Amino acid sequence: MRLATFRAREAPAPQFGAVLSDGRLLALRPAALVLLPEYSLPDRYEASRVLRHAEAFLEHGEEAFALAYRVIERAEQELTAGREPRGEAGMPLLYAPERVELLPPVPQPGKIIAAGRNFADHAAEVGGVVPAEAPSGFIKVASSLVGHNAGVIYPSFTRQLDYEIEVAAVIGRPAKNVAPEEALRYVAGYTIFNDLTARDVVADERRRGNHLLGKNFDTAGPLGPYLVTADEIPDPGQLEMELRVNGEPRQRGNTRQMLHRFPALIAYWSRMTLYPGDIITSGTPSGVAAGRPDDAWYLRPGDVIEATVELLGTLRNTIRLP
């Protein structure tokens, strides 16, 4: 499944949905209310609760996955029969992706743990120490997240705005002290993350012993476009990655280059309990602006960033002034 959180022009409240075979988005909760006739009406309302938003979906685990697949199958059957499914009171259930605002697929993760210097070539280009026995990382906050096609506000306090393509693993059930060989069983799915960074701010913060504002200003965390469920990603350790600025390739890599792969990252960070919806990112390959010879490579207002990951799609954002 490809899952999304979106806001439609016809229905301004955020909705949780899935991408159908024709590319349109199906609003899962209202669809469950009309496409499960074998349920009694009270049971349909109870079932639909687990599809009301991404966090509820992830918290209900296998039950939610099975229900979503059933609702999607019913919608596809209706379309095959030439019928356009409608919600209660004739409300639309299907939305063209170009007519909706895609929000981060998981809008309110409890925590985002971003791996630092997890690609040797990136560590070398920014002059960092390559982590050995254990991964290094930092926290990104949920308030920094924005979705696909959203504007990234150029902060007034930086002149060195940088990009970092990453793969994000979304946790699907509570994980505490898990073994690496079991770790991927705790992943609900994967999406694309762009770890935008104010390099000059990070450098100043590091001198003062912290690592916060330079990674967590508003809109510093584009995430999306979709959450692709883990059953559609045979090996998250073999995904091609490419980031382009205004069509020009800047970063290329593959998750097989990760120094600490997802099983190791999840196992290590599960020393603190990981909850459904928590996000762990891969780190980034080389090619960032900080590794280039001058400041001309940093992002400026008007720049369009496209981060593409094999099987996950393309996350696109534009830098704009406040």
Helices and strands as residue ranges (DSSP letters): E 2-8, E 15-19, E 25-27, H 28-35, H 41-48, G 49-51, H 54-59, H 61-80, G 88-90, E 94-95, G 97-99, E 100-103, E 112-116, H 120-125, E 136-140, G 142-144, E 145-146, E 151-153, E 161-162, E 165-171, H 180-183, G 184-186, E 187-194, E 197-198, H 199-207, H 213-216, E 221-229, G 230-232, E 240-245, E 248-254, G 255-257, H 262-269, E 279-281, G 289-291, G 295-297, E 304-309, E 313-320
